[in-house]
Amino acid sequence: MALRVLLLGGHGKVSLLMTPQLLARSWDVTSIIRDPAQTDEILKTGDGQPGKVKALVRSLDNVTSHEAAQAVLDEVKPDYVIWSAGAGGKGGPDRTYAIDRDAAKHFIKASIFSQGVTKFVMVSSLSSRRKRAPWWTDEDWALCEKMNNQIIPHYAKAKLEADEYLTALSKRRIDGGDTKFQCIVLRPGGLSDEAATGKISLGRTKVKGMVTRGDVAATAVALLERTDTNGWFDVLNGTENIESAVETAVREKIDSIEGEEVEKIFAIKQ
């Protein structure tokens, strides 16, 4: 039986680029969309692919509880869950928190407590952290603080809370005996719509820099298809092939969470 992937935020730019790559691996994808008019575009991503794609119309605005998220999981029965959704700045701060933090956390909790879900990928943001990364320069840290406190303060806070919640609950599931569960937090820098390059910097990156949405999508799939990827992965465009960069990060046990107060994160309550 084909592996089943639940893709939340299925009509987003990264998701639309990711879906054909998931299908190319003979995985079946259920893409969550808000507008029925987006269905045809989702279905076209499956043209000529060995995997099957399905569009499921559900509004994340209505996911206001763990039970609402669980109902979607019960319907789809996914093996892997990918969160690539967001308010996109529409609806003001209240909606940003409702989607990027609260709905995300509801799906995280439902997924962690669903034994059938073995991997969770969160597409986040490189500046989503509380402490200065040890490899950053003063310029990097200043830019991160500006992003989080001035440019996108509500989005930054919402994404960070979701990232930390996923990290904490995943740690408990793994400590509880499910050592094969994978928590993957992919954290791109500035996003561009230029053609994918296939070349990235992964792990200990700078803050200033861009990465194509196509390269983010390909990196997410490369991380997802392995059995040994866990943790936070900052990503920008760079000089290393995606597969090689992922292999290096795994081999060297690089985790972009380094520098954060991980014990405080692990202590977050569900």
PAVO-944253 format. One record per residue: x, y, z of N, C-alpha, C in turn; residue in three letters; residue number from 0. Coordinates in nm, 3 decimals. Example, Ala and Ser with C-alpha at 12.3 -4.5 7.8 and 13.67 -1.06 7.14 Angstrom:
PT    n_px    n_py    n_pz   ca_px   ca_py   ca_pz    c_px    c_py    c_pz  aa   i
PT   1.319  -0.569   0.780   1.230  -0.450   0.780   1.320  -0.330   0.780 ALA   0
PT   1.285  -0.225   0.708   1.367  -0.106   0.714   1.290   0.003   0.787 SER   1
//
This chain:
PT    n_px    n_py    n_pz   ca_px   ca_py   ca_pz    c_px    c_py    c_pz  aa   i
PT   0.085  -0.120   0.000   0.000   0.000   0.000   0.089   0.125   0.000 MET   0
PT   0.050   0.224  -0.081   0.128   0.347  -0.090   0.123   0.424   0.041 ALA   1
PT   0.233   0.491   0.072   0.235   0.580   0.188   0.143   0.698   0.161 LEU   2
PT   0.075   0.743   0.265  -0.021   0.852   0.253   0.034   0.977   0.319 ARG   3
PT   0.029   1.088   0.247   0.079   1.216   0.296  -0.036   1.314   0.307 VAL   4
PT  -0.049   1.379   0.422  -0.145   1.488   0.440  -0.068   1.618   0.428 LEU   5
PT  -0.104   1.698   0.328  -0.036   1.825   0.302  -0.130   1.939   0.337 LEU   6
PT  -0.100   2.007   0.445  -0.182   2.118   0.493  -0.132   2.249   0.432 LEU   7
PT  -0.224   2.323   0.373  -0.184   2.442   0.297  -0.149   2.403   0.155 GLY   8
PT  -0.228   2.315   0.098  -0.193   2.252  -0.028  -0.185   2.343  -0.149 GLY   9
PT  -0.249   2.461  -0.142  -0.246   2.551  -0.256  -0.138   2.658  -0.243 HIS  10
PT  -0.058   2.651  -0.136   0.053   2.745  -0.124   0.158   2.720  -0.230 GLY  11
PT   0.242   2.820  -0.254   0.341   2.809  -0.361   0.440   2.696  -0.337 LYS  12
PT   0.487   2.681  -0.214   0.579   2.572  -0.184   0.509   2.438  -0.199 VAL  13
PT   0.387   2.430  -0.151   0.312   2.304  -0.158   0.287   2.260  -0.302 SER  14
PT   0.254   2.355  -0.389   0.228   2.320  -0.529   0.354   2.267  -0.597 LEU  15
PT   0.469   2.315  -0.554   0.595   2.264  -0.608   0.635   2.132  -0.542 LEU  16
PT   0.592   2.112  -0.420   0.626   1.991  -0.346   0.542   1.871  -0.389 MET  17
PT   0.416   1.896  -0.420   0.324   1.785  -0.446   0.371   1.691  -0.556 THR  18
PT   0.415   1.740  -0.673   0.461   1.646  -0.776   0.581   1.562  -0.730 PRO  19
PT   0.665   1.620  -0.645   0.782   1.546  -0.598   0.742   1.435  -0.499 GLN  20
PT   0.640   1.461  -0.420   0.587   1.357  -0.332   0.524   1.245  -0.414 LEU  21
PT   0.447   1.284  -0.515   0.380   1.186  -0.600   0.481   1.104  -0.680 LEU  22
PT   0.592   1.167  -0.716   0.694   1.097  -0.795   0.757   0.982  -0.717 ALA  23
PT   0.744   0.985  -0.587   0.796   0.878  -0.502   0.691   0.770  -0.476 ARG  24
PT   0.584   0.776  -0.552   0.473   0.680  -0.542   0.399   0.692  -0.410 SER  25
PT   0.405   0.811  -0.349   0.326   0.839  -0.230   0.194   0.901  -0.274 TRP  26
PT   0.088   0.873  -0.201  -0.042   0.935  -0.227  -0.055   1.060  -0.140 ASP  27
PT  -0.105   1.167  -0.198  -0.113   1.296  -0.129  -0.258   1.343  -0.120 VAL  28
PT  -0.298   1.378   0.002  -0.424   1.450   0.022  -0.389   1.593   0.054 THR  29
PT  -0.430   1.683  -0.033  -0.394   1.824  -0.024  -0.512   1.902   0.033 SER  30
PT  -0.489   1.965   0.148  -0.596   2.042   0.212  -0.599   2.183   0.153 ILE  31
PT  -0.715   2.219   0.099  -0.733   2.352   0.040  -0.859   2.416   0.098 ILE  32
PT  -0.864   2.547   0.091  -0.977   2.621   0.148  -1.085   2.649   0.046 ARG  33
PT  -1.044   2.667  -0.082  -1.136   2.710  -0.186  -1.156   2.597  -0.287 ASP  34
PT  -1.281   2.553  -0.309  -1.305   2.446  -0.407  -1.254   2.481  -0.547 PRO  35
PT  -1.244   2.610  -0.577  -1.196   2.652  -0.709  -1.050   2.613  -0.732 ALA  36
PT  -0.978   2.579  -0.626  -0.838   2.541  -0.638  -0.821   2.392  -0.672 GLN  37
PT  -0.930   2.319  -0.674  -0.922   2.173  -0.689  -0.852   2.131  -0.818 THR  38
PT  -0.890   2.191  -0.932  -0.833   2.149  -1.060  -0.682   2.167  -1.062 ASP  39
PT  -0.634   2.277  -1.005  -0.490   2.302  -1.003  -0.418   2.196  -0.920 GLU  40
PT  -0.479   2.156  -0.810  -0.420   2.050  -0.728  -0.416   1.919  -0.806 ILE  41
PT  -0.525   1.883  -0.869  -0.532   1.756  -0.940  -0.434   1.750  -1.056 LEU  42
PT  -0.406   1.864  -1.119  -0.312   1.867  -1.231  -0.170   1.832  -1.189 LYS  43
PT  -0.138   1.851  -1.061  -0.004   1.817  -1.015   0.021   1.666  -1.021 THR  44
PT  -0.087   1.590  -1.036  -0.073   1.445  -1.041  -0.059   1.389  -1.181 GLY  45
PT  -0.061   1.476  -1.282  -0.052   1.428  -1.420   0.078   1.351  -1.442 ASP  46
PT   0.066   1.226  -1.484   0.182   1.146  -1.517   0.260   1.094  -1.399 GLY  47
PT   0.208   1.109  -1.279   0.280   1.068  -1.159   0.232   0.931  -1.111 GLN  48
PT   0.320   0.852  -1.051   0.278   0.721  -1.000   0.191   0.729  -0.876 PRO  49
PT   0.207   0.834  -0.795   0.123   0.852  -0.679  -0.009   0.918  -0.716 GLY  50
PT  -0.105   0.909  -0.626  -0.236   0.967  -0.649  -0.254   1.091  -0.561 LYS  51
PT  -0.319   1.193  -0.616  -0.344   1.316  -0.541  -0.494   1.339  -0.529 VAL  52
PT  -0.532   1.387  -0.412  -0.672   1.418  -0.383  -0.677   1.555  -0.318 LYS  53
PT  -0.773   1.636  -0.357  -0.795   1.765  -0.293  -0.909   1.752  -0.193 ALA  54
PT  -0.885   1.798  -0.071  -0.987   1.793   0.034  -1.013   1.935   0.081 LEU  55
PT  -1.136   1.981   0.064  -1.170   2.119   0.098  -1.203   2.128   0.247 VAL  56
PT  -1.116   2.194   0.320  -1.135   2.218   0.463  -1.070   2.353   0.496 ARG  57
PT  -1.137   2.434   0.573  -1.080   2.562   0.613  -1.007   2.548   0.746 SER  58
PT  -0.881   2.586   0.748  -0.804   2.581   0.873  -0.857   2.682   0.974 LEU  59
PT  -0.933   2.780   0.927  -0.996   2.874   1.020  -1.092   2.802   1.114 ASP  60
PT  -1.144   2.687   1.070  -1.239   2.612   1.150  -1.173   2.509   1.242 ASN  61
PT  -1.042   2.498   1.232  -0.970   2.403   1.318  -0.937   2.475   1.448 VAL  62
PT  -1.032   2.472   1.539  -1.018   2.545   1.665  -1.000   2.452   1.785 THR  63
PT  -0.976   2.323   1.757  -0.957   2.228   1.864  -0.876   2.109   1.813 SER  64
PT  -0.820   2.036   1.909  -0.751   1.912   1.876  -0.846   1.814   1.808 HIS  65
PT  -0.971   1.812   1.851  -1.070   1.721   1.794  -1.097   1.751   1.647 GLU  66
PT  -1.099   1.879   1.612  -1.123   1.916   1.472  -1.008   1.869   1.383 ALA  67
PT  -0.887   1.882   1.434  -0.771   1.831   1.359  -0.774   1.680   1.352 ALA  68
PT  -0.811   1.616   1.461  -0.817   1.470   1.464  -0.917   1.417   1.363 GLN  69
PT  -1.025   1.490   1.343  -1.126   1.446   1.247  -1.068   1.439   1.106 ALA  70
PT  -0.981   1.533   1.072  -0.915   1.531   0.941  -0.821   1.412   0.933 VAL  71
PT  -0.743   1.388   1.037  -0.653   1.273   1.038  -0.729   1.143   1.027 LEU  72
PT  -0.842   1.134   1.095  -0.923   1.012   1.090  -0.975   0.987   0.948 ASP  73
PT  -1.004   1.094   0.877  -1.055   1.081   0.741  -0.945   1.042   0.642 GLU  74
PT  -0.827   1.102   0.658  -0.719   1.082   0.561  -0.631   0.961   0.597 VAL  75
PT  -0.614   0.938   0.726  -0.527   0.831   0.776  -0.386   0.839   0.718 LYS  76
PT  -0.319   0.953   0.742  -0.187   0.972   0.681  -0.076   0.900   0.758 PRO  77
PT   0.030   0.868   0.684   0.154   0.822   0.745   0.242   0.942   0.780 ASP  78
PT   0.243   1.040   0.691   0.322   1.161   0.709   0.231   1.283   0.706 TYR  79
PT   0.262   1.383   0.789   0.189   1.509   0.789   0.286   1.622   0.759 VAL  80
PT   0.250   1.708   0.665   0.332   1.825   0.633   0.248   1.950   0.657 ILE  81
PT   0.301   2.040   0.741   0.236   2.169   0.762   0.311   2.272   0.678 TRP  82
PT   0.246   2.318   0.572   0.302   2.424   0.488   0.195   2.530   0.467 SER  83
PT   0.120   2.554   0.573   0.006   2.646   0.569   0.038   2.774   0.645 ALA  84
PT  -0.050   2.871   0.630  -0.034   2.995   0.704  -0.140   3.096   0.664 GLY  85
PT  -0.158   3.196   0.748  -0.257   3.300   0.720  -0.211   3.392   0.608 ALA  86
PT  -0.079   3.395   0.584  -0.027   3.478   0.477  -0.047   3.626   0.498 GLY  87
PT  -0.058   3.666   0.624  -0.077   3.808   0.656  -0.218   3.858   0.635 GLY  88
PT  -0.309   3.769   0.596  -0.448   3.811   0.571  -0.530   3.795   0.699 LYS  89
PT  -0.605   3.898   0.733  -0.692   3.891   0.850  -0.632   3.949   0.976 GLY  90
PT  -0.513   4.007   0.966  -0.453   4.072   1.082  -0.391   3.975   1.180 GLY  91
PT  -0.339   4.027   1.291  -0.271   3.944   1.391  -0.357   3.832   1.447 PRO  92
PT  -0.486   3.857   1.468  -0.571   3.753   1.528  -0.575   3.629   1.440 ASP  93
PT  -0.586   3.649   1.310  -0.591   3.532   1.221  -0.453   3.466   1.209 ARG  94
PT  -0.349   3.545   1.215  -0.214   3.487   1.214  -0.197   3.392   1.330 THR  95
PT  -0.237   3.434   1.449  -0.225   3.345   1.565  -0.320   3.225   1.553 TYR  96
PT  -0.439   3.249   1.497  -0.537   3.140   1.485  -0.489   3.030   1.392 ALA  97
PT  -0.420   3.067   1.283  -0.374   2.968   1.186  -0.232   2.922   1.217 ILE  98
PT  -0.138   3.016   1.216   0.005   2.980   1.225   0.044   2.924   1.361 ASP  99
PT  -0.030   2.959   1.463   0.000   2.903   1.596  -0.104   2.799   1.637 ARG 100
PT  -0.230   2.841   1.650  -0.330   2.755   1.714  -0.368   2.634   1.628 ASP 101
PT  -0.404   2.657   1.501  -0.441   2.544   1.415  -0.322   2.451   1.397 ALA 102
PT  -0.203   2.510   1.384  -0.083   2.427   1.372  -0.065   2.339   1.494 ALA 103
PT  -0.083   2.397   1.612  -0.067   2.319   1.735  -0.174   2.211   1.747 LYS 104
PT  -0.294   2.238   1.701  -0.398   2.134   1.705  -0.360   2.016   1.617 HIS 105
PT  -0.305   2.043   1.498  -0.263   1.933   1.411  -0.139   1.863   1.466 PHE 106
PT  -0.052   1.937   1.529   0.066   1.875   1.591   0.022   1.777   1.699 ILE 107
PT  -0.064   1.822   1.789  -0.109   1.736   1.898  -0.181   1.613   1.844 LYS 108
PT  -0.271   1.633   1.748  -0.344   1.520   1.692  -0.249   1.421   1.626 ALA 109
PT  -0.149   1.472   1.557  -0.053   1.386   1.488   0.035   1.309   1.585 SER 110
PT   0.081   1.377   1.689   0.169   1.312   1.787   0.096   1.197   1.856 ILE 111
PT  -0.034   1.214   1.880  -0.111   1.110   1.950  -0.175   1.010   1.854 PHE 112
PT  -0.145   1.023   1.725  -0.192   0.925   1.626  -0.074   0.835   1.590 SER 113
PT  -0.079   0.710   1.634   0.034   0.621   1.612   0.060   0.594   1.465 GLN 114
PT  -0.041   0.611   1.382  -0.022   0.591   1.238   0.063   0.698   1.173 GLY 115
PT   0.071   0.815   1.235   0.155   0.923   1.182   0.297   0.901   1.233 VAL 116
PT   0.390   0.881   1.140   0.528   0.850   1.179   0.625   0.964   1.152 THR 117
PT   0.580   1.066   1.077   0.667   1.180   1.050   0.582   1.307   1.042 LYS 118
PT   0.637   1.416   1.095   0.570   1.545   1.086   0.673   1.647   1.037 PHE 119
PT   0.641   1.714   0.927   0.728   1.818   0.872   0.659   1.953   0.892 VAL 120
PT   0.730   2.046   0.954   0.683   2.182   0.971   0.768   2.274   0.883 MET 121
PT   0.704   2.344   0.789   0.774   2.446   0.712   0.761   2.577   0.789 VAL 122
PT   0.874   2.627   0.838   0.872   2.739   0.931   0.951   2.857   0.875 SER 123
PT   1.031   2.919   0.959   1.106   3.039   0.920   1.241   3.040   0.990 SER 124
PT   1.343   3.079   0.917   1.480   3.075   0.969   1.498   3.162   1.095 LEU 125
PT   1.426   3.271   1.105   1.442   3.361   1.219   1.358   3.319   1.340 SER 126
PT   1.292   3.204   1.330   1.203   3.157   1.437   1.286   3.096   1.550 SER 127
PT   1.335   3.181   1.639   1.412   3.134   1.754   1.421   3.246   1.856 ARG 128
PT   1.454   3.208   1.981   1.461   3.305   2.090   1.604   3.351   2.118 ARG 129
PT   1.701   3.265   2.093   1.839   3.294   2.128   1.925   3.303   2.003 LYS 130
PT   2.037   3.369   2.017   2.131   3.382   1.907   2.196   3.247   1.877 ARG 131
PT   2.195   3.210   1.750   2.263   3.087   1.711   2.413   3.105   1.727 ALA 132
PT   2.485   3.004   1.777   2.628   3.019   1.806   2.712   3.056   1.684 PRO 133
PT   2.667   3.022   1.565   2.746   3.047   1.444   2.712   3.181   1.379 TRP 134
PT   2.618   3.256   1.436   2.577   3.382   1.377   2.673   3.495   1.413 TRP 135
PT   2.684   3.592   1.322   2.757   3.714   1.347   2.664   3.814   1.417 THR 136
PT   2.722   3.925   1.461   2.640   4.032   1.519   2.535   4.080   1.418 ASP 137
PT   2.575   4.086   1.291   2.483   4.131   1.186   2.367   4.033   1.172 GLU 138
PT   2.397   3.903   1.177   2.292   3.803   1.169   2.191   3.820   1.281 ASP 139
PT   2.240   3.832   1.403   2.152   3.842   1.520   2.069   3.970   1.516 TRP 140
PT   2.132   4.080   1.472   2.058   4.206   1.461   1.945   4.195   1.360 ALA 141
PT   1.971   4.127   1.249   1.867   4.110   1.147   1.755   4.020   1.199 LEU 142
PT   1.791   3.914   1.270   1.690   3.825   1.327   1.600   3.901   1.425 CYS 143
PT   1.660   3.978   1.512   1.582   4.055   1.609   1.491   4.156   1.539 GLU 144
PT   1.542   4.218   1.433   1.460   4.314   1.359   1.341   4.245   1.294 LYS 145
PT   1.366   4.128   1.236   1.256   4.052   1.175   1.150   4.016   1.279 MET 146
PT   1.195   3.964   1.392   1.103   3.913   1.493   1.031   4.021   1.572 ASN 147
PT   1.096   4.137   1.590   1.040   4.240   1.676   0.977   4.357   1.602 ASN 148
PT   1.017   4.376   1.475   0.969   4.493   1.402   0.896   4.459   1.273 GLN 149
PT   0.952   4.368   1.194   0.897   4.345   1.060   0.779   4.249   1.063 ILE 150
PT   0.796   4.134   1.126   0.688   4.033   1.130   0.670   3.980   1.273 ILE 151
PT   0.643   4.068   1.370   0.642   4.023   1.509   0.535   3.919   1.541 PRO 152
PT   0.415   3.934   1.487   0.308   3.839   1.519   0.333   3.705   1.451 HIS 153
PT   0.372   3.709   1.326   0.404   3.586   1.254   0.520   3.514   1.321 TYR 154
PT   0.623   3.588   1.359   0.740   3.527   1.421   0.704   3.457   1.552 ALA 155
PT   0.622   3.524   1.633   0.582   3.464   1.760   0.497   3.340   1.739 LYS 156
PT   0.405   3.348   1.644   0.317   3.234   1.617   0.397   3.114   1.567 ALA 157
PT   0.487   3.136   1.473   0.567   3.026   1.418   0.657   2.966   1.525 LYS 158
PT   0.717   3.048   1.607   0.808   2.997   1.710   0.733   2.909   1.810 LEU 159
PT   0.615   2.953   1.851   0.538   2.873   1.946   0.500   2.738   1.885 GLU 160
PT   0.466   2.737   1.757   0.432   2.610   1.690   0.555   2.520   1.679 ALA 161
PT   0.669   2.578   1.643   0.793   2.500   1.632   0.829   2.436   1.765 ASP 162
PT   0.822   2.516   1.870   0.860   2.465   2.002   0.763   2.358   2.050 GLU 163
PT   0.637   2.378   2.022   0.535   2.281   2.063   0.558   2.147   1.993 TYR 164
PT   0.585   2.151   1.863   0.615   2.029   1.789   0.739   1.961   1.845 LEU 165
PT   0.840   2.039   1.873   0.965   1.983   1.925   0.942   1.916   2.060 THR 166
PT   0.867   1.981   2.147   0.842   1.928   2.281   0.760   1.800   2.276 ALA 167
PT   0.650   1.800   2.200   0.564   1.683   2.195   0.632   1.566   2.124 LEU 168
PT   0.712   1.597   2.023   0.786   1.490   1.954   0.886   1.424   2.048 SER 169
PT   0.951   1.505   2.129   1.048   1.450   2.225   0.979   1.353   2.321 LYS 170
PT   0.858   1.387   2.365   0.786   1.299   2.456   0.745   1.169   2.387 ARG 171
PT   0.704   1.179   2.262   0.668   1.056   2.191   0.790   0.966   2.173 ARG 172
PT   0.901   1.024   2.138   1.024   0.946   2.119   1.071   0.887   2.252 ILE 173
PT   1.069   0.970   2.356   1.110   0.922   2.489   1.015   0.814   2.540 ASP 174
PT   0.891   0.818   2.491   0.793   0.718   2.532   0.810   0.584   2.465 GLY 175
PT   0.909   0.574   2.377   0.939   0.445   2.315   0.931   0.440   2.165 GLY 176
PT   0.870   0.545   2.102   0.859   0.545   1.956   0.982   0.613   1.897 ASP 177
PT   1.093   0.542   1.900   1.221   0.600   1.859   1.230   0.625   1.709 THR 178
PT   1.135   0.573   1.632   1.138   0.592   1.488   1.062   0.717   1.443 LYS 179
PT   0.988   0.781   1.536   0.913   0.900   1.498   1.009   1.012   1.458 PHE 180
PT   0.972   1.086   1.352   1.058   1.193   1.303   0.986   1.328   1.306 GLN 181
PT   1.052   1.424   1.368   1.007   1.563   1.374   1.105   1.645   1.291 CYS 182
PT   1.058   1.704   1.183   1.143   1.779   1.090   1.090   1.921   1.080 ILE 183
PT   1.169   2.018   1.124   1.130   2.159   1.116   1.222   2.225   1.014 VAL 184
PT   1.169   2.251   0.895   1.246   2.312   0.787   1.224   2.463   0.791 LEU 185
PT   1.335   2.540   0.796   1.327   2.681   0.830   1.397   2.766   0.722 ARG 186
PT   1.325   2.796   0.614   1.385   2.875   0.506   1.401   3.022   0.541 PRO 187
PT   1.497   3.084   0.474   1.512   3.229   0.483   1.415   3.296   0.388 GLY 188
PT   1.454   3.411   0.333   1.366   3.481   0.241   1.334   3.397   0.120 GLY 189
PT   1.207   3.395   0.081   1.162   3.308  -0.027   1.156   3.384  -0.160 LEU 190
PT   1.197   3.315  -0.266   1.189   3.373  -0.400   1.118   3.277  -0.494 SER 191
PT   1.064   3.332  -0.603   0.994   3.251  -0.702   1.083   3.219  -0.822 ASP 192
PT   1.211   3.241  -0.809   1.303   3.207  -0.919   1.310   3.055  -0.936 GLU 193
PT   1.365   3.012  -1.046   1.376   2.869  -1.074   1.464   2.801  -0.969 ALA 194
PT   1.425   2.681  -0.931   1.503   2.605  -0.833   1.643   2.581  -0.886 ALA 195
PT   1.740   2.584  -0.795   1.880   2.567  -0.832   1.934   2.429  -0.799 THR 196
PT   1.869   2.361  -0.701   1.922   2.233  -0.654   2.042   2.249  -0.563 GLY 197
PT   2.077   2.373  -0.528   2.195   2.400  -0.446   2.151   2.477  -0.320 LYS 198
PT   2.193   2.429  -0.204   2.151   2.492  -0.079   2.265   2.498   0.022 ILE 199
PT   2.242   2.575   0.125   2.319   2.572   0.250   2.220   2.528   0.357 SER 200
PT   2.252   2.421   0.430   2.157   2.362   0.524   2.220   2.346   0.661 LEU 201
PT   2.146   2.394   0.763   2.194   2.377   0.900   2.244   2.505   0.960 GLY 202
PT   2.374   2.526   0.957   2.434   2.645   1.016   2.450   2.752   0.909 ARG 203
PT   2.341   2.819   0.880   2.341   2.921   0.775   2.349   3.061   0.835 THR 204
PT   2.366   3.158   0.749   2.352   3.297   0.788   2.203   3.330   0.799 LYS 205
PT   2.170   3.451   0.839   2.031   3.494   0.842   1.994   3.561   0.711 VAL 206
PT   2.082   3.648   0.662   2.055   3.722   0.540   2.077   3.632   0.419 LYS 207
PT   1.975   3.620   0.338   1.987   3.536   0.219   1.850   3.491   0.172 GLY 208
PT   1.848   3.436   0.053   1.723   3.392  -0.009   1.731   3.244  -0.043 MET 209
PT   1.616   3.185  -0.065   1.608   3.048  -0.111   1.482   3.037  -0.198 VAL 210
PT   1.495   2.968  -0.310   1.378   2.954  -0.397   1.276   2.861  -0.334 THR 211
PT   1.152   2.887  -0.363   1.046   2.799  -0.312   1.062   2.657  -0.365 ARG 212
PT   1.111   2.646  -0.488   1.135   2.513  -0.543   1.241   2.436  -0.467 GLY 213
PT   1.344   2.506  -0.422   1.448   2.439  -0.344   1.399   2.405  -0.203 ASP 214
PT   1.312   2.487  -0.148   1.251   2.453  -0.019   1.169   2.326  -0.034 VAL 215
PT   1.088   2.319  -0.138   1.005   2.201  -0.161   1.091   2.076  -0.177 ALA 216
PT   1.197   2.085  -0.256   1.284   1.970  -0.280   1.357   1.928  -0.153 ALA 217
PT   1.397   2.026  -0.073   1.465   1.995   0.053   1.371   1.926   0.150 THR 218
PT   1.248   1.973   0.157   1.149   1.910   0.245   1.131   1.763   0.209 ALA 219
PT   1.119   1.735   0.080   1.099   1.596   0.036   1.224   1.513   0.063 VAL 220
PT   1.342   1.572   0.041   1.467   1.499   0.068   1.480   1.464   0.215 ALA 221
PT   1.439   1.554   0.303   1.441   1.525   0.447   1.337   1.421   0.484 LEU 222
PT   1.221   1.431   0.420   1.109   1.344   0.454   1.135   1.198   0.413 LEU 223
PT   1.202   1.177   0.303   1.215   1.041   0.252   1.323   0.960   0.324 GLU 224
PT   1.399   1.024   0.412   1.500   0.952   0.489   1.441   0.906   0.623 ARG 225
PT   1.507   0.811   0.684   1.461   0.759   0.813   1.545   0.812   0.930 THR 226
PT   1.641   0.902   0.900   1.734   0.947   1.003   1.739   1.098   1.019 ASP 227
PT   1.632   1.167   0.978   1.628   1.312   0.988   1.536   1.355   1.102 THR 228
PT   1.591   1.432   1.193   1.517   1.487   1.307   1.576   1.622   1.343 ASN 229
PT   1.489   1.716   1.383   1.539   1.843   1.434   1.504   1.961   1.347 GLY 230
PT   1.575   2.071   1.371   1.555   2.197   1.300   1.660   2.208   1.190 TRP 231
PT   1.617   2.253   1.071   1.707   2.265   0.957   1.687   2.402   0.892 PHE 232
PT   1.780   2.494   0.918   1.776   2.623   0.850   1.825   2.603   0.707 ASP 233
PT   1.765   2.675   0.611   1.804   2.655   0.471   1.803   2.786   0.393 VAL 234
PT   1.908   2.805   0.316   1.920   2.913   0.218   1.976   2.852   0.090 LEU 235
PT   1.969   2.926  -0.019   2.041   2.879  -0.137   2.191   2.886  -0.110 ASN 236
PT   2.262   2.791  -0.166   2.405   2.782  -0.141   2.477   2.712  -0.254 GLY 237
PT   2.577   2.632  -0.219   2.662   2.571  -0.321   2.659   2.418  -0.319 THR 238
PT   2.589   2.359  -0.223   2.591   2.213  -0.209   2.462   2.152  -0.264 GLU 239
PT   2.475   2.042  -0.335   2.357   1.970  -0.383   2.267   1.935  -0.265 ASN 240
PT   2.135   1.935  -0.289   2.041   1.913  -0.180   2.065   1.780  -0.110 ILE 241
PT   2.077   1.673  -0.185   2.097   1.541  -0.124   2.226   1.537  -0.043 GLU 242
PT   2.332   1.598  -0.096   2.460   1.602  -0.026   2.451   1.685   0.101 SER 243
PT   2.379   1.798   0.093   2.363   1.884   0.210   2.287   1.813   0.321 ALA 244
PT   2.183   1.739   0.283   2.106   1.663   0.382   2.194   1.555   0.444 VAL 245
PT   2.270   1.485   0.360   2.359   1.380   0.409   2.461   1.438   0.507 GLU 246
PT   2.517   1.553   0.476   2.614   1.617   0.565   2.551   1.654   0.699 THR 247
PT   2.431   1.712   0.694   2.363   1.752   0.817   2.335   1.632   0.906 ALA 248
PT   2.295   1.520   0.846   2.267   1.399   0.923   2.396   1.340   0.978 VAL 249
PT   2.497   1.328   0.893   2.623   1.267   0.935   2.690   1.345   1.049 ARG 250
PT   2.684   1.477   1.039   2.750   1.562   1.139   2.656   1.599   1.253 GLU 251
PT   2.535   1.543   1.251   2.436   1.567   1.356   2.411   1.717   1.377 LYS 252
PT   2.397   1.788   1.268   2.371   1.932   1.273   2.223   1.955   1.300 ILE 253
PT   2.194   2.034   1.400   2.057   2.069   1.436   2.054   2.218   1.464 ASP 254
PT   1.976   2.291   1.386   1.972   2.437   1.399   1.909   2.484   1.529 SER 255
PT   1.859   2.391   1.609   1.808   2.428   1.741   1.922   2.462   1.837 ILE 256
PT   2.044   2.430   1.798   2.161   2.457   1.881   2.161   2.604   1.924 GLU 257
PT   2.183   2.628   2.051   2.183   2.764   2.104   2.053   2.802   2.173 GLY 258
PT   1.945   2.731   2.143   1.818   2.755   2.211   1.820   2.687   2.349 GLU 259
PT   1.733   2.730   2.435   1.722   2.669   2.568   1.633   2.545   2.556 GLU 260
PT   1.695   2.436   2.511   1.616   2.319   2.473   1.542   2.258   2.591 VAL 261
PT   1.598   2.264   2.711   1.528   2.206   2.826   1.398   2.279   2.854 GLU 262
PT   1.397   2.410   2.832   1.273   2.486   2.847   1.173   2.447   2.739 LYS 263
PT   1.222   2.423   2.619   1.133   2.381   2.511   1.074   2.244   2.542 ILE 264
PT   1.158   2.152   2.587   1.111   2.016   2.616   1.010   2.015   2.730 PHE 265
PT   1.012   2.118   2.815   0.922   2.125   2.929   0.785   2.184   2.895 ALA 266
PT   0.767   2.229   2.771   0.639   2.286   2.730   0.529   2.183   2.746 ILE 267
PT   0.419   2.224   2.803   0.308   2.131   2.829   0.220   2.119   2.705 LYS 268
PT   0.158   2.003   2.693   0.069   1.980   2.579  -0.066   2.046   2.600 GLN 269
//
